[in-house]
Amino acid sequence: MLANTLHVRLLLPVRSSVHSHPKIPSLSHRSRSSQKPSGSTKKVLKGTRACISASATSAGTTEVSTPHSGYHYNGARRRFFEGWYFKVTLPGEGQSFAWMYSIEDPAGDSKFCGCGAQVMGPDKAYLVQHTDNTRIFWADKHELVLGACFKGKTGAVPRQLLNGDRFGKLVDQGYQATLTWHQGSLEADDSSAAGDLPSTVKSVKWAYSTRPVYGWGDSGADQKATAGWLAALPVFEPHWQVLMAHGLSTGWIECDGKRYDFHDAPSYSEKNWGGSFPSKWWWVVCNTFDNPDVALTTVGARRGILKLPGVEEDVGLIGIHWQGKFIELVPWNAGVTWEIEPWGHWKAWAKGSSYEACVEATAGPDDGTVLRAPTEKQGLIPLCKDTFLGKVRLQLWHVDSSGNRQGEPVLDTQSTSGALETGGGPWSGTWKAEAKMQQPLRSIVQIPIDVRGIAESLPGTAAASAFGGNFAGNPRSLQQTVSEMTTMPPVPDFTVEIPMLYNATAFIKAPTSNGPSPVPSCCPSMMSGVSTAGRRLMQADTTDACPTGTMLKGSSKTGHWGYWYDLLEPALVIGNDTEIDVEMPTFAAGPAWSEMGKGDPGMEDIYYWDPVTGPRIAFKGPTGTAGGHYMTGPIYVCGAEPGDVLEVQILDLLPRPNPQNESFGITTAGSIGWWNRTGYSTPGYKPSRAGAVVYKAIKDPETGRPAYWEPQYLFDNSDPSLNKTVSGCVPTEVPLPRTLPNGAGYANNTAGVYGKPVPCVNNTQNFTGAGYSGLVYDSPEEIRDYSVKGKWRIPVNMHIGNMGLAQATGAPMITSPPTRTGGNIDNKRIGIGATMFYPVEAPGALLSMGDCHGSQGDGESVATGVETSLNGKFRIVLHKADSLPTKLQLINYPIIENVNEIIIQGYAYQDWVREIPNPQVNVSKVGPYGGVDLNRAMSTIYNETRAFLIHNYDLTEDMAINIMSLGVDFEITQIVDSNVGIHAKIPKWLFNSTLWETEPYYQASVKTGTSRTSYP
């Protein structure tokens, strides 16, 4: 994601080609279409890896993926819209259908927020379906993959690309779209749409595949950004990108019951994004000329520049695809002028160094249909007029070096089914204008800078961070990028302040296996979002197989503390179907250091603070907010892509022994515990008390495995004796490590504010030890209560509290709340014999694990389990999106499976990162958008369970809800992790007739509250 403001100082090299300099690598990008299996009848999109029905896009499809195909929103709290346009012209009908999708203010907290779909069809057909619920919308930030579900058939709201049959079973009203597949079903609903513009039809349904012909560039070459390389930055308001100038579509459309079937129908798509539409514009698009190889897009607009109030410019272009070539006449290489009437007549000219073009179009006064468009101050309102019945003539001449036409037109072609539009205003009469791109932007945009190549070559960061991404460390500026990569003398520089509206990663296409360095062939095109250091790790093995079967030890170099991040370099790279051993050191060893860390080289490495450089591992990570957990990983699974599912089988778990071959854990009453909401019932107990009990694992003498946990002593982790004053400090910006009196050199007094140093005032630092992850100390003997020793026993139930996959956020996210890809679930059933299934969002899956528990009750009401370090053995299996088993086809959440049950996990917000405004602050709150909402969690898990049963067991809704009431247990998972959780236990016995024969009378559990791991 991009920061709020980027100061860009462009030091522009004078050269004919940036790539001519030896410092800048030449990055060749093989067309992804060349990687498809011969004869394939399905197209699998990198970026979602979801399989789509697209028989028309088999081998031979032209690669036309353009820059800016991905979704640009980056979470900024300001006006933002993104819109997509898809059009199909019906052969022989002289008519077209067009779909316009929009998302406004996706954070969902403004009066303009909304998700809308408009359809324009034959005979002035118009339909709008709109809702102010932006959470129904989803899109991929790298590829043209988007969708929305206005109404589901099962209660679930899919947030990923589905194959055609699954979409029909799950979505009652909604859509999904890619470059090659478009499907949906909409019903008129303008109840939340602005303006008096009612629908004229009740419903539209469709499904069609597309064979791309032209994108926005020469055939077979890298496609272009419509506004040039500057479109990688939000210089203009808004931005616009032609996605496919010409394609051939096959499928069907049904409008109010009338069905249209078509084959190889001309199609077109484009998009725009920013704060609002231009203040005024016109547009002519046609790919239905009497010369069928010609595709024309021409446009003129008055748009804002650099977000300077009142500063606008008139810009326009004529783009022509013909005979495999792209003729681009734009303000920086041609003169572009026009004369456009408010309605009825369009005329535009453009003359460049090689060509001159003239476009003229007309429409009847009654031909147009009014449509809605986004505005900055009024939202989505009626603002433009379109027709599909435009009469269009295109003429093209060669010109000589003096700019004179050479003879007759080399192209003169006409159509009676062009798409024409005028919009915005005011239109006081004929708009006569010349495109005049303002200096110095006119000169800057002509510099042949390969933005993608530069971004991909930056060391130690993701491509998008070159453009102001708020990733770990300081973002690089284009000044650094360009000046580091060239030694040519700069021309006078140009400094601007650019408010960052969107995510620049939507511009960057992931490098393929023909990139600058060899990549294991099982990992093609999977390097997006992985740092250079991580790429080197993955590229170390250049054979056809990825690395397999190894140990991942916990250390300061193989873990991350307190945050998830999809741009972290991997700690380990593995192939599919691999067994691994992983150490999972606890984050909670500090308060019982003598028992849980002292003398253990791995623990001491993780907790060590250097006197000069500070901690070896950054506590809390770069988020600056509480996260708490040390996580071992991430583990990169070769071949894992968004849309896949990762299976993690937990084969074994054992407590980590200390040097005395004993294992301990600790349970502390944290401030997020439920006790802190209700208060202590014992008179005299202060509200801030944090009672902690240290436990010892008592081993079974025969097996040597832990049999139960025995309490050793109790102490108040908020006792004043733990408040220390350290003298002799020196004022400095570097946190000064300090050893407590009973420490051993790897403690400090600066971790209390999550990495920020405790101020050194009058040569003294004061701190409180309680609850500070990473702080090493032992409670004094005088505050320990040994009367608890042997007073009770806790059954062993070893499990992993926090395990899952990084989400594709492009920014660090705290580890405390669980989410759709796993994380801090704190479900005690994630133990030996359990199998976890996680939906993959980030390339490589990026699996991490930690926060291990020796035992815990449902609810985890005091805030912690028996926090301990565990060593585990796992088997990792990757399920590809195009071959998912039935039980994983709807996965939008983690699934736990053991021999006896399938357990579905739900939270207040299944995807809190995207569903909650300002998520890292609000998720822990009670109230609107807060994660502490058991009612919402129950609604979520109820809907997810119902959808799962209907889909997997061929049930009607009546059947499903009846079974849920009688045979499914809904249990509170945890009430303390900000985003509270409830899970549903579905006994396999309910639907397995084989088990009915061997066990006719089902027994839910052998021990209260614990799932059975096997049958007798």
Secondary structure by P-SEA (a helix, b strand, c coil): cccccccccccccccccccccccccccccccccccccccccbbbbcccccccccccccccccccccccccccccccccbbbbbbbbbbbbcccccbbbbbbbcccccccccccccbbbbbbccbbbbbbbbcccccbbbbcccccccccccccccccccccccaaaaaaccccccccccccccccccccccccccccccccccccccccccccccccccccccccccccccccccccbbbbbccccbbbbbccccccbbbbbcccccccccccccccccccccccccccccccbbbbbbcccccccccccbbbbbcbbbbbccccccccccccbbbbbccccccbbbbbbbcccbbbbbbbbbcccccccccccccccccccccccccccbbbbbbbbbcccccccccccbbbbbcbbbbbccccccccbbbbcccccaaaaaaaacccaaaaaaaaccccccccccccccccccccaaaaaaaaccccccbbbbbbbcccccccccccccccccccccccccccccccccaaaaaaaacccccccccbbbbbbcccccccccccccccccbbbccbbbbbbbbbbccccccccccccccaaaaaaaccccccccccccccccccccccccccccccccccccbbbbbbbcccccccccccccbbbbcccccccccccccccccccccbbbbbbbbbbbccccccccbbbbcccccccccccccccccccccccbbbbbccccccccccccccccccccccccbbbbbccccccbbbbcccccccccccccccccccccccbbbbbccccbbbbcccccccccccccccccccbbbbbbbcccccbbbbcccccccccccccccccbbbbbbbbbbbbbcccccccccccccbbbbbcccbbbbbbcccccccccccccccccccccccccccaaaaaaaaaaaaaaaaaacccccaaaaaaaaaccbbbbbccccccccbbbbbbbcccccaaaaaacccccccccccccccccc
